[in-house]
Amino acid sequence: MSYNEYLEDGTIITHPNEYVLSKKEDYLALFEICRKKMKISLEGIGKVIGVNKTTVSKIFRGKLGLSADKLIKLLDFFDYELIASELIGGDDYAMSMTVQDYEKDLERWELQNEITEKYKEEEKK
């Protein structure tokens, strides 16, 4: 899935070489595409991450998970890097936030919590 950013007016800014990999299926699909493009075997992938062919097969079929270090090794091998960001919305929607946007949201959440608490106290009276 391509990585998308949204302007305030809702316009989508697409970065074609950046991806949001929020589910195991997403990064496994990316790795399979990269593996086929590079024409590298499962055994070759195993050498990259330090496991045998059977284990790589289970990983690529989603039967076994990847540790963080193996995930990073594979990303690096395929010439990608890991960038962590907060996801907003549901499973099929993602947006990156700037630090300023995040701080504004925190302020809004805190204010909303204050208001909610105030109304709860008033209802008890």
Residue frames as a rotation matrix with the C-alpha (Angstrom) as fourth column:
MET 1
0.588 0.809 0.000 0.00
0.809 -0.588 0.000 0.00
0.000 0.000 -1.000 0.00
SER 2
-0.172 -0.636 0.752 1.42
0.549 -0.696 -0.463 3.41
0.818 0.334 0.469 -0.90
TYR 3
-0.394 -0.086 -0.915 2.10
0.874 -0.343 -0.344 5.87
-0.284 -0.936 0.210 1.86
ASN 4
0.020 0.496 0.868 -0.19
0.662 -0.657 0.361 8.92
0.749 0.567 -0.342 1.76
GLU 5
-0.764 -0.123 -0.633 -0.14
0.555 -0.624 -0.550 12.27
-0.328 -0.772 0.545 3.48
TYR 6
0.153 0.899 0.411 -3.12
0.949 -0.250 0.193 14.57
0.276 0.360 -0.891 3.54
LEU 7
-0.827 -0.309 0.469 -3.11
0.231 -0.948 -0.217 18.35
0.512 -0.071 0.856 3.37
GLU 8
-0.843 0.515 -0.153 -5.54
-0.010 -0.299 -0.954 20.30
-0.537 -0.803 0.257 5.54
ASP 9
-0.267 0.779 -0.568 -7.95
-0.908 -0.401 -0.123 20.60
-0.324 0.483 0.814 2.59
GLY 10
0.481 0.478 0.735 -7.97
-0.340 0.875 -0.346 16.81
-0.808 -0.083 0.583 2.15
THR 11
0.677 -0.319 -0.663 -5.66
-0.683 0.063 -0.728 16.72
0.274 0.946 -0.176 -0.88
ILE 12
0.882 -0.374 0.286 -3.58
0.200 0.848 0.490 13.54
-0.426 -0.375 0.823 -0.92
ILE 13
0.354 -0.871 -0.341 0.20
-0.935 -0.321 -0.151 13.80
0.022 0.372 -0.928 -1.29
THR 14
0.989 0.022 0.149 1.51
-0.024 1.000 0.011 10.44
-0.148 -0.015 0.989 -2.46
HIS 15
0.071 -0.997 -0.040 5.12
-0.936 -0.080 0.343 9.32
-0.345 0.013 -0.938 -2.05
PRO 16
0.659 0.390 -0.644 5.36
-0.669 0.694 -0.264 6.37
0.344 0.605 0.718 -4.47
ASN 17
-0.025 -0.746 -0.665 8.47
-0.116 0.663 -0.740 4.82
0.993 0.058 -0.104 -2.92
GLU 18
-0.843 -0.151 0.517 7.22
-0.517 -0.042 -0.855 4.95
0.151 -0.988 -0.042 0.66
TYR 19
-0.236 0.742 -0.627 4.84
-0.015 0.643 0.766 2.39
0.972 0.190 -0.141 2.10
VAL 20
-0.115 0.307 0.945 2.72
-0.990 -0.108 -0.086 1.98
0.076 -0.945 0.317 5.20
LEU 21
-0.356 -0.066 -0.932 3.24
-0.164 0.987 -0.008 -1.56
0.920 0.150 -0.362 6.38
SER 22
-0.270 0.337 0.902 0.79
-0.930 -0.334 -0.154 -1.76
0.249 -0.880 0.404 9.25
LYS 23
0.719 0.515 0.466 0.03
-0.605 0.794 0.056 -5.48
-0.341 -0.322 0.883 8.96
LYS 24
-0.098 -0.769 0.632 2.21
-0.214 0.637 0.741 -8.56
-0.972 -0.063 -0.227 8.63
GLU 25
0.392 0.325 0.861 0.60
0.690 0.515 -0.509 -9.33
-0.609 0.793 -0.022 5.26
ASP 26
0.987 -0.004 -0.163 1.72
-0.094 -0.833 -0.546 -5.93
-0.133 0.554 -0.822 3.94
TYR 27
0.273 -0.958 -0.088 5.42
-0.864 -0.284 0.415 -6.35
-0.422 -0.037 -0.906 4.66
LEU 28
-0.136 -0.294 0.946 5.41
0.076 0.949 0.306 -10.00
-0.988 0.114 -0.106 3.58
ALA 29
0.737 0.449 0.505 3.90
0.543 0.050 -0.838 -8.98
-0.401 0.892 -0.207 0.23
LEU 30
0.831 -0.494 -0.255 6.55
-0.548 -0.806 -0.224 -6.28
-0.095 0.326 -0.941 -0.17
PHE 31
-0.043 -0.901 0.431 9.34
-0.664 0.349 0.662 -8.75
-0.747 -0.258 -0.613 0.65
GLU 32
0.141 0.156 0.978 7.96
0.440 0.875 -0.203 -11.33
-0.887 0.458 0.055 -1.81
ILE 33
0.971 0.210 0.117 7.83
0.205 -0.468 -0.860 -8.72
-0.126 0.858 -0.497 -4.60
CYS 34
0.547 -0.832 -0.095 11.39
-0.817 -0.555 0.157 -7.59
-0.183 -0.008 -0.983 -3.83
ARG 35
-0.055 -0.563 0.825 12.63
-0.310 0.795 0.522 -11.18
-0.949 -0.227 -0.218 -3.62
LYS 36
0.467 0.310 0.828 11.17
0.608 0.567 -0.555 -12.01
-0.642 0.763 0.076 -7.03
LYS 37
0.984 -0.141 -0.111 12.56
-0.179 -0.760 -0.624 -8.82
0.004 0.634 -0.773 -8.60
MET 38
0.242 -0.961 0.134 16.02
-0.937 -0.196 0.289 -9.67
-0.252 -0.196 -0.948 -7.28
LYS 39
0.571 0.069 -0.818 15.59
-0.461 0.851 -0.250 -13.34
0.679 0.520 0.518 -8.24
ILE 40
-0.570 -0.724 0.388 16.84
-0.722 0.216 -0.657 -14.47
0.392 -0.655 -0.646 -4.84
SER 41
-0.213 0.449 -0.868 15.85
0.128 0.893 0.431 -17.83
0.969 -0.020 -0.248 -3.38
LEU 42
0.824 0.518 0.229 14.36
-0.215 -0.088 0.973 -18.48
0.524 -0.851 0.039 0.03
GLU 43
0.592 -0.699 -0.401 17.69
0.804 0.551 0.225 -20.03
0.064 -0.455 0.888 0.93
GLY 44
-0.340 -0.714 0.612 19.41
0.643 -0.651 -0.403 -16.75
0.687 0.256 0.680 0.00
ILE 45
0.261 0.524 0.811 16.98
-0.332 -0.740 0.585 -14.81
0.906 -0.422 -0.018 2.18
GLY 46
0.929 0.085 -0.359 17.77
0.258 0.547 0.796 -17.24
0.264 -0.833 0.487 4.99
LYS 47
0.039 -0.993 -0.116 21.45
0.954 0.071 -0.292 -16.38
0.298 -0.099 0.949 4.71
VAL 48
-0.280 -0.079 0.957 20.62
0.110 -0.993 -0.050 -12.68
0.954 0.091 0.286 4.97
ILE 49
0.297 0.528 0.796 18.62
-0.695 -0.452 0.559 -13.07
0.655 -0.719 0.233 8.19
GLY 50
-0.599 -0.738 0.310 20.46
-0.750 0.383 -0.540 -16.07
0.280 -0.556 -0.783 9.62
VAL 51
0.025 0.623 0.782 17.84
-0.617 0.625 -0.478 -18.82
-0.786 -0.470 0.400 9.40
ASN 52
-0.772 -0.309 0.556 17.34
0.155 0.757 0.635 -21.93
-0.617 0.576 -0.536 7.26
LYS 53
-0.923 0.368 -0.116 15.18
-0.202 -0.202 0.958 -22.23
0.329 0.908 0.261 4.12
THR 54
-0.385 0.810 -0.442 12.32
0.739 0.558 0.379 -23.96
0.553 -0.181 -0.813 5.99
THR 55
-0.266 0.237 -0.935 12.10
0.788 -0.505 -0.352 -21.12
-0.556 -0.830 -0.052 8.50
VAL 56
-0.877 -0.069 -0.476 12.13
-0.180 -0.871 0.458 -18.50
-0.446 0.487 0.751 5.72
SER 57
-0.769 0.632 -0.091 9.34
0.159 0.327 0.932 -20.37
0.619 0.702 -0.352 3.96
LYS 58
-0.153 0.715 -0.683 7.25
0.976 0.216 0.007 -20.30
0.152 -0.665 -0.731 7.16
ILE 59
-0.499 -0.091 -0.862 7.96
0.399 -0.907 -0.135 -16.58
-0.769 -0.412 0.489 7.60
PHE 60
-0.945 0.067 -0.320 6.97
-0.303 -0.551 0.778 -15.74
-0.124 0.832 0.541 4.02
ARG 61
-0.534 0.808 -0.248 3.77
0.361 0.483 0.798 -17.80
0.764 0.337 -0.550 4.37
GLY 62
-0.126 0.472 0.873 2.92
-0.615 -0.728 0.305 -15.91
0.779 -0.498 0.381 7.56
LYS 63
0.589 0.338 -0.734 3.26
0.225 0.804 0.550 -18.97
0.776 -0.489 0.398 9.81
LEU 64
0.107 -0.624 -0.774 6.15
0.990 0.000 0.138 -17.45
-0.086 -0.782 0.618 11.79
GLY 65
0.971 0.202 -0.127 6.77
0.204 -0.979 0.003 -13.85
-0.124 -0.029 -0.992 12.75
LEU 66
0.232 -0.914 0.332 9.90
0.538 -0.164 -0.827 -11.79
0.811 0.370 0.453 12.22
SER 67
0.242 -0.250 -0.937 11.89
0.884 -0.340 0.319 -10.35
-0.399 -0.906 0.139 15.09
ALA 68
0.875 0.112 -0.470 12.66
0.021 -0.981 -0.194 -6.64
-0.483 0.160 -0.861 14.83
ASP 69
-0.021 -0.971 -0.240 16.31
-0.444 -0.206 0.872 -7.27
-0.896 0.124 -0.427 13.96
LYS 70
-0.530 -0.126 0.839 15.42
0.553 0.698 0.454 -9.70
-0.643 0.705 -0.300 11.15
LEU 71
0.581 0.787 0.209 12.78
0.731 -0.391 -0.560 -7.30
-0.359 0.478 -0.802 9.84
ILE 72
0.699 -0.378 -0.607 15.34
-0.327 -0.924 0.199 -4.50
-0.636 0.059 -0.769 9.73
LYS 73
-0.393 -0.866 0.310 17.92
-0.110 0.378 0.919 -6.78
-0.913 0.327 -0.244 8.06
LEU 74
-0.186 0.405 0.895 15.43
0.878 0.477 -0.033 -7.63
-0.440 0.780 -0.444 5.31
LEU 75
0.844 0.497 -0.201 14.39
0.385 -0.823 -0.418 -4.02
-0.373 0.276 -0.886 4.82
ASP 76
0.320 -0.824 -0.468 18.04
-0.487 -0.567 0.665 -3.02
-0.813 0.015 -0.582 4.58
PHE 77
-0.479 -0.499 0.722 18.81
0.273 0.697 0.663 -5.87
-0.834 0.515 -0.197 2.18
PHE 78
0.040 0.611 0.791 15.98
0.986 0.106 -0.132 -4.76
-0.164 0.785 -0.598 -0.12
ASP 79
-0.771 -0.511 0.379 17.17
0.568 -0.822 0.048 -1.15
0.287 0.252 0.924 0.19
TYR 80
0.317 0.848 0.424 14.33
0.210 -0.499 0.841 0.13
0.925 -0.177 -0.336 2.39
GLU 81
-0.852 -0.516 0.084 14.43
0.022 -0.196 -0.980 1.65
0.522 -0.834 0.178 5.84
LEU 82
-0.117 0.804 -0.583 12.09
0.917 0.314 0.248 1.47
0.382 -0.506 -0.773 8.80
ILE 83
-0.849 -0.007 0.528 10.39
-0.131 -0.966 -0.224 4.72
0.511 -0.259 0.820 9.78
ALA 84
-0.516 0.679 -0.522 7.93
0.856 0.436 -0.278 4.63
0.039 -0.590 -0.806 12.65
SER 85
-0.892 0.330 0.309 4.97
-0.308 -0.944 0.119 6.98
0.331 0.011 0.944 12.67
GLU 86
-0.645 0.734 0.211 1.58
-0.072 0.216 -0.974 7.10
-0.760 -0.644 -0.086 14.27
LEU 87
-0.859 0.461 0.223 -1.31
0.363 0.240 0.901 5.84
0.362 0.854 -0.373 12.17
ILE 88
-0.709 0.700 -0.087 -4.62
-0.472 -0.562 -0.679 7.64
-0.525 -0.440 0.729 12.24
GLY 89
0.006 0.827 -0.563 -7.88
-0.998 0.037 0.044 5.94
0.057 0.562 0.825 11.36
GLY 90
0.721 0.443 0.533 -8.80
-0.487 0.871 -0.065 2.37
-0.493 -0.213 0.844 10.54
ASP 91
0.237 -0.631 0.738 -7.00
0.278 0.773 0.571 -0.52
-0.931 0.070 0.359 8.93
ASP 92
0.181 -0.121 0.976 -7.33
0.973 0.165 -0.160 0.79
-0.142 0.979 0.148 5.38
TYR 93
0.787 0.088 0.611 -6.53
0.231 -0.960 -0.159 4.44
0.572 0.267 -0.775 6.12
ALA 94
0.285 -0.751 -0.596 -3.24
0.928 0.059 0.369 5.88
-0.242 -0.658 0.713 7.22
MET 95
0.760 -0.079 0.645 -1.86
0.178 -0.930 -0.323 9.37
0.625 0.360 -0.693 7.60
SER 96
-0.220 -0.859 -0.463 1.38
0.880 0.030 -0.475 10.69
0.422 -0.512 0.749 8.99
MET 97
0.877 0.475 -0.074 1.31
0.446 -0.747 0.493 13.47
0.179 -0.465 -0.867 11.53
THR 98
-0.024 -0.856 0.517 3.82
0.056 -0.517 -0.854 16.21
0.998 0.008 0.061 12.15
VAL 99
-0.657 -0.280 -0.700 4.95
0.694 0.138 -0.706 16.82
0.294 -0.950 0.104 15.69
GLN 100
-0.943 0.326 0.065 2.90
-0.332 -0.909 -0.250 20.03
-0.022 -0.258 0.966 15.71
ASP 101
-0.185 0.915 -0.358 -0.25
-0.593 0.187 0.784 18.17
0.784 0.357 0.508 14.58
TYR 102
-0.136 0.067 -0.989 0.30
0.510 0.860 -0.012 15.55
0.849 -0.506 -0.151 17.25
GLU 103
-0.902 -0.245 -0.355 0.76
0.430 -0.441 -0.788 18.23
0.036 -0.863 0.503 19.94
LYS 104
-0.690 0.718 0.088 -2.46
-0.678 -0.684 0.269 19.94
0.253 0.126 0.959 18.80
ASP 105
0.026 0.712 -0.702 -4.32
-0.213 0.690 0.692 16.64
0.977 0.131 0.170 19.00
LEU 106
-0.477 -0.266 -0.838 -2.96
0.704 0.455 -0.545 16.02
0.526 -0.850 -0.030 22.50
GLU 107
-0.991 0.133 0.005 -4.20
-0.116 -0.845 -0.521 19.45
-0.065 -0.517 0.853 23.57
ARG 108
-0.338 0.920 -0.200 -7.63
-0.746 -0.133 0.652 18.69
0.573 0.370 0.731 22.07
TRP 109
-0.034 0.290 -0.956 -7.80
0.246 0.930 0.273 15.31
0.969 -0.226 -0.103 23.81
GLU 110
-0.780 -0.309 -0.544 -6.81
0.592 -0.082 -0.802 16.85
0.203 -0.947 0.247 27.15
LEU 111
-0.855 0.514 0.074 -9.44
-0.519 -0.846 -0.120 19.57
0.001 -0.141 0.990 26.75
GLN 112
-0.108 0.835 -0.539 -12.06
-0.525 0.412 0.744 17.01
0.844 0.364 0.394 25.77
ASN 113
-0.276 -0.061 -0.959 -11.19
0.586 0.780 -0.219 14.92
0.761 -0.623 -0.180 28.83
GLU 114
-0.983 -0.089 -0.162 -11.47
0.181 -0.626 -0.758 18.00
-0.034 -0.775 0.631 31.08
ILE 115
-0.555 0.831 -0.047 -14.91
-0.788 -0.507 0.349 18.82
0.266 0.230 0.936 29.66
THR 116
-0.028 0.519 -0.855 -16.05
-0.125 0.846 0.518 15.21
0.992 0.121 0.041 29.98
GLU 117
-0.587 -0.270 -0.764 -14.91
0.671 0.365 -0.645 15.06
0.453 -0.891 -0.033 33.60
LYS 118
-0.968 0.241 0.064 -16.63
-0.245 -0.866 -0.437 18.37
-0.050 -0.439 0.897 34.36
TYR 119
-0.227 0.939 -0.260 -19.95
-0.783 -0.017 0.622 17.09
0.579 0.345 0.739 32.97
LYS 120
-0.128 0.130 -0.983 -19.61
0.300 0.950 0.087 13.83
0.945 -0.284 -0.161 34.89
GLU 121
-0.876 -0.242 -0.418 -19.13
0.468 -0.212 -0.858 15.79
0.119 -0.947 0.299 38.12
GLU 122
-0.782 0.622 0.037 -22.14
-0.623 -0.782 -0.025 17.99
0.013 -0.042 0.999 37.36
GLU 123
-0.097 0.758 -0.645 -24.32
-0.456 0.542 0.706 14.95
0.885 0.363 0.293 36.63
LYS 124
-0.469 -0.153 -0.870 -23.41
0.574 0.696 -0.432 13.45
0.671 -0.702 -0.239 40.03
LYS 125
-0.999 0.009 -0.031 -24.70
0.016 -0.684 -0.729 16.58
-0.028 -0.729 0.684 41.83
